[in-house]
Amino acid sequence: MKLNHCTSENRLGEARTFARLGSLLLVANLAGISLTAMADTPPAPGAPIPATEGFEKRVVATGLANPHNMVLGPDGYLWLTEQVSRKITRVNPKTGEVKVALAVADAVHSQAANGHHEQDGLLGIALHPQLLKGTGQDYVYVSLTYAGGDSEAFPNRTLIRRYTYDAKTNTLGEATDLLKGLPSARDHQSARLLFGPDDKLYYSIGDQGANQLSYLCEQNKAQMTPTAAQVSKSDWVHYAGKILRLNLDGSVPDDNPVINGVKSHVYAYGIRNVQGMVFVGDKLFATEQGPNSDDELNLIVKGGNYGWPYVAGVKDGQGYAYANYSAAKGGCKGNEDQYQNGLKVPEGIPVQQETQWSSTAFVEPLKTLFSVGNDYVYNQPACKENNLFYICWPTIAPSSVTYYPASGNAAKGWGNSLLITSLKRGVVYRVQLDGSKTVPMGDATPVFRSLNRYRDIAVDPSGEVIYVATDIESSLGTNDKGSAAAKFENPGAILAFRSTGKSR
């Protein structure tokens, strides 16, 4: 039974420490779950990388400082947030021209001592559906971290802001903060922002890395919901590990769910790290980063509880148990070394099995990516020899999701699919949906193989072109000078994969 857990987004420097886990076993329920991707590790640096049949690849733009969220605007441009440089940028997908709409001066981004970029900064972006349509609603919404925290561990907070776009100057101005004081940390920000078909804003907030790595001793609040007193005081501390739903002025919608007797911005809870959300019609799909296994594809429902930190993947009592370090008898401090070296959970740490927890609001995932059997060995020889430990864990670190339509110039056989980007595997996973556009069918198929950490994805309305944004780091590790991982192509870029009509 795997008790400890760590991040599949992977703070790469710390994840390398966690890689020395030894021959630990993970138990999982294999019924109906594909293991296709278990051996799907990225190619070695310098090795030939096969192209995906039926697509031509083109580099649209380079030199971007970690694109985080990317959307295709009504002007035909790709709009994106650059997390590290804290710029809102527009990219012409035909010419590659990069235009900065705004440098966000008060956004802050953290960098670790080893040079690794943390997960705060300029984050989500969403465009008002009436942008550039002559209705006076030329608005762009973003989320960002700003200085305003209360401790060394949590020096910042997060806000959601609206800017007005000036089409004559191609710049943003007239900022209005809609929701301030949201939780913020250097880990598990999530930070996906999008419009729903109901003209509401949806926003994902991760659990802020609580109960792992440098936040090992922090209480995980994913199951905690706000009290009426907290809502009245705009105290959003319990918004960590949630999906929020907002009116366009930042207020709480009248038809939001009442959870534990209180109506707030919280739409769904029990979230670990949702970095991908997309509406298909009126259905909200989300990708969830699991611990060492059980990344999830979820259908988000009003008032739904997605189980974290009590459940990872399916609630089957196998493969995961919640070791709550924040409630350690005698205090948490002093347990960090034992946790980081993958040893058994120390005495005095409360451990709760999945089957010991219940909630009438619990929603199981549509699909896990991926679960393994009790014979799975994390410290596989090939991984050990090539120093790719965390790559061999059965997680893909899903970073975004979009819908690929079954119309227009869509690639043959690809229509009506979800496309999920991976930070770890250097691929995009294609998941076919059924006719109701609700149920995933068959295996998750890896395409567009690379050494990149794919961060976000967008599809041309015709289905002919798929755009993918990449991190400045490699899927094999940090972009250290002189390392093999530094030799990968297209860091901090936007790639275009155009269908040639020859896909199977």
N, C-alpha and C positions, 0 to 999 in steps of 0.2 A: 504494500500500500504506500503510495507516494503522499507524504504529508506536507512537506515543504513545497513552496511554489515560488516561481520567479517569472520575470516578465518576458513575453514573447515579442513585444515591441523591441525589447532588449536594449538596455543601456549598455553598449557594447563592452566598455571596459569592465564593468561589474559582472556582466554575463560571462566573460572569460573566466572570472573567479568561480562562478557557479558551475562552470563546465567541468570542474574537477569533482564531479558527483560520485564517481565510482560506478559500480554495476548495480544501479538501483532499478527496481522493477516498477512498472506502472500497470495497473489492472484496469481494464475497461470492458464495457459491454460491446461486443463486436457485431451484434445482430443488426444487419442492414447498413453497416458503416463500412465504407470503402477505405482500403489502405493503399490505394494507388500511389499516393504521393509520398509514402514513407521513405522510399529510396530516391525521391526526386530532389537530390541535392544539386546546388549550383555547379556548373562546370569549373574545373580548376582554371586559375588565371593563365591565359595564353592558349588554352585549349579551344578548338573550333566550336562555335556555338551555332547549332542548326537553326535555320530560319523557319518560321511557321508557314506551312504550305498555304498558298492562296493570299498572302499578304506581302506588300512591299514596305520596307521600313525607310523612314526619312527622319533626319534630325531637324526639328523645327527651330529650336533656340537652345543656347547654352549659356553658362555663366550665371545661372539663377541660384540665389542663396537659400536653398532648401524650400522649394515650393511645398505648401502645406495643403491648401484647398484650391481647387481649380474648377471653373464653370465656363461653359461656352455662352457668350452673351448674344443679345439680339443684333449687335453690330458685327457679328461674325468673328469677334476677337475672343481669345481665351483670357479670362480674368483670373488672376491668382494672387494669393498672399505668399510673400517670401518670408518665411518664419525667422530666419537669422538676420537678414538685412532690414526686416520690418517695413517692407514696401508693398503697396498694392500695385500690381503690374498688369498691363494689357499686352498680349502677344498676338501679332497677326499670324495666323497659322499658315497663310500662303507664302508670305515673304520672310517670316521669322523676326520681323521688326519688333523690338521690345520698347514699350512706352511705360514710364512710371507715372501712374495717376496720382500717387501720394506717398510720401515717406512719413510714416506714423511716428512722430517724435517721442510720444510718451509710452510706446510699447517697449517692453524690456525682454531680453533673452539671456539665458544663463549658459555658461560654458564651464564644463568640469575642468579640473586641474590637468587631466590627461588630454585636453583638447576636444573631447567629445561634446557635441551639441546636445543640450538638454531639450525637453519637450515643451518649454514655454516660448513665448514670443508672439508674433503676429500669426493668427491661427485661421479661424473659419472665415468664409466669405459666402454671401448669398446676394443675388440680384433681385430687385423687386420685379415681379412679372410685368409691370407696366413701364419698365425702364425704356426710354427712347421711343415711347408710343404716343407722346404728345398729351398725356393726361396730367402732367405736373407731378408725377411720382417717380422722378429719376433718382431713385435711392439705391445705395449699395450698403449692405450690412456686413460688419466684420466683428470678430471677437479677438481679444488681445489680452495679454497679461501686462499689468502696470504695477509700479511700486506702491505699496499700501498695505503690506502684510503686518503681522504682529509678532514675528519671531524670526530667528536666524534660519530655521528650517522652512518657514513659510513667509518669505519676505515680500511676496506679491499677492495680488488678487487678479481676478479676471473680470472683464466687462464685455457687454455686447453694445455696439455703437452703430449708428446710422449716419452715412455721409450723403450729401447731395452731389450728383454728377453734373458737370458742365460740359456738354457735348461740343461746345465751341472751342474750349481750351483743352479738352480731354483730361481734365483734372477733377479731383474731388475736394469739396470744401463743406462748410456748414455742418459741423459735427454735432450730433445729439446722442448722448449716452442713454440707452434704454434700460439697461440693467447692470448695476455695478455691485462690487463686493462679493462676486462669486468665488468659490474656492479656487486656489491655484497652488501648484507645486511644480517641481522639476520633472515629474514623472506622471504618466497616465493622464494627460490633459484631455484626451479624446478630441473635443473641439470641432465637431462637424456641425455646420450651420446650413439650413436649407429651408426653402419655402414649401409648405404643404399645399395641396389642392384646395384646402379650406381657408387659404390666405392667412395662415398662422406661421410663425417662425418656430422651427424645431432645432434644438441644440443639445448635443451630447456632452456630458461632463464625466470624466473618468473618476475612479476611486482615489486619484492622486498618489498612487503607488503605495497606499497604506498597507502595512503588514508584510513588507518585503524590502530587500535591499537597504538603502539608506533611510527608508521610512519604516523599518521593521517594527519599531515600537509604537507606531501611530495606530490608533484605533481605526478600523475600517468602517466607514459610515454608509456603505452602499445600501444597507437595509434600514437605515435610520431615515425617517421622514420628518419634515418640519412640524413644529407645534403652531397653533394659531397665534400664540404670542410672538414666536419668531417671525412669522410671516408679517404680522403687523409692524414689527420693528425692522423689517428688511434684513433680517439675519438669515443668510443663506448657507450657513455652515453645513447643514444636512442635505445640501444639493449635490454633494459629491456622490458619484456612482449613480447618476440619473440621466434620463432624457427629459428635457424641458419642452414645454409648449407655451408660446408667448403670443399675446396680441402684438400688433406692429408698433405700439407705443411702449412695449415692455411690460404691460400689466398682465394680470392673470385672466385668461379666458373664462367666461361664465360656465362653459361646458367642460372645463377640465375635470378630471376625476377627483372624487373625495377619497383620500387615502388615510386610513387610521383617523378618520373623523375630521380631516383638514383638507381644504382645497388650496392648492398652491400652483406654482409653475410646473410642478412635477407631473409628468405624464406617464412615465414608467421608471422602475427602480430595480435595484439588484444588479447593477451594471459594473463591469470591471473596466473595460477600455474600448468603447465603441468608437472606432475611427471611420466607419463607413455607414452612410445612410442614404437611401434612395426611395422615392415613391414610385410605385408601378400602379398607375391609376390611383385609387385611394388607399392602397396597401403600402405600409412603411416597412421596408426591409432594412436590417442593420447587421453589420459584421462585428463580432465581439472577439477581442483577443483573450485567449485563455491562458492558464499558467504554463505547464510543460506540455500539455496536450489539450484537446477539446477547445480549439477556436470554434466559434459558432456562427452560423447563419440563422438569424432570428426574424420572425414576423412580430413587429412591435404592436401591441394592442393597448388600448386605453386602460390605465391602472395596473398593467401587467408587472409581475415580479419575476425577474430573470435569474434569481437564485444566488448571485454572488454576495458574500464569499462562502456561503454554505454549500453551494453546488457548482461544479464545473462540468458543463455539458449536460448529459442526461442524469437525472437523479436516480442512480442505480446502486449507490453504496460501494462503488468500485472506482479505483484509480485516483481518488482524491479524498482528502479529509481536511477540514479547516483547523489548522493549528494557529490559535489566536495568541500571538506573542504579546500583544498589548495588554492582555489579562494575565500575564505570567505571575505566578505566586512569588512574592518577594521582589517583583519588578522585572522589567524586560531587559534592562541593561546587563551586559555580560553574556548574553546569548548570541551576539552577532557572529562571533567566530564559528561557533558550532553550526549555526544556520548556514553560513556562507560556505562551509566545507562539506555540506551535504550529509552531515551526520544525522543520527536519529534525533527526533524531537526531544529536547531536554526534559527532565522531570520538572513538574510545576507549570508546564504549558498546557492549557486546556485544548483538548482535541475533540472535535465533533464530526461524526460520520455524516455523510449526505442523508442517509436514511433516518437520522435522528431529527431532521429538520422538516417542517411542513409549513405550507402556506396555500391557502385556497386560491391565491392569485398567481401561483407559480405557472410559468409558461416554458415548456421545454423547447429546445432549439429545433428548427427544421432540419438542420444538418450540422454535424461536427466535422472540423477540419484540423486535426484528425485524432481519432482514438486508437489505442493499441492494446494488445493482449498482455497477460501477465508474464509472458516470456520475452517481452521487449527489453532489451539491454541498452541503456542510454550510452554507456561508454563503449560504443562499437569500435572495433579495431581500426577500421578505415577512418573513422572520425578522429580517433586518438592520434593516428599517424599523421593526419593532415591538419591537426589543430582546428577542427571544425565541429567541436562538441555540440554547441547549441544549435547548429544547422541540422544536426541529426535528431534533435528532439522533434516529436511529431506535432509541431506547430508551424503555421505559415506566417504568423503575424499579419493578419489582414488589415490593410490600411485604408481601403476605400471600396465602394461597390457602386456600380451603375447598371442601368438596364440597356440591353442591346435589342433593338426592335426587330420585328419580323416583317419588314416592309422596305420599300425603296431599294437601295443598293446594298442591303445587308448581305454579308458573306453567306454563301450557300450552306445550309445546315446549322447556322449560328443564331438564327432569329429566335426571339423570345427567350433570351438567356440573361443571367446575371454575370457580370464580369467583376472579379474580385482581385485587387492587387495584393502582392505579397512583399513585405519588407525583407523576409528571410530567404525565400526560395529563388528570387530573381525571375519570377514569372507572373503572369496573370492567369487566374483560374476561371474557367468558363463553366457555369452551372446552368444546365437546361431546366426551364420551367415547364409545367404542364399547361394544358389549354386554359385553365382558370387563372394562370399567372400567379399561382400561390404555392404549389408544391414543387420542390426541386426533384429532378429525376436523374438517376444514374450517378456516375462518378464526376468529381470535379476535375476537369481536363486542363492541364497546364499548357499555356501557350506563351509566345513572345519571350522565350528564354533569354536570360542575360545574367550579368553579375551585379545588376543594379538593385537598389532598394526602390521598388516602385511605390510612390507615395499617393498619387491620385490618378483618376481616369475620367475621361469625358468622351462622348460619342457624338459625331456629327449627326444631325437629325435624319439624314438620308441613310445612315448606317454604313456609309462607304469608308469613313475614316474613324479610327480610334486613336485618341490622344492620351499619352501616359506621361506623367511628371515624375522625375527621379530625384532622389536625395543626392547630396554631395558626398555621401559615404557609400561604400560598397556593401553588398549583402554578405561579404566574407569578413568584414571587419572595418575598423576605422581607416580612413584614407591617410595613413601614416606615410611620411616621406620615405621612399625607398622600399616600401613593403610590396609584396605581390598584389595585395588588394588595391594599391594605389594605381595599378596599371589597367584598371577597368575603364571602359568607354562610357562617355555621356553622363558624367556626374552633373547634378544641378541642371537638368535639361528637360525639354519637352520633346517627346518622340511621337511621330505619326505612323500608324500602321494602316495602310490603305488596302482595301479588299480588291483583289484582281478578278474576283468572280470565279476562282478556281478552287475554293475551299470545299472540302467534303461535307 
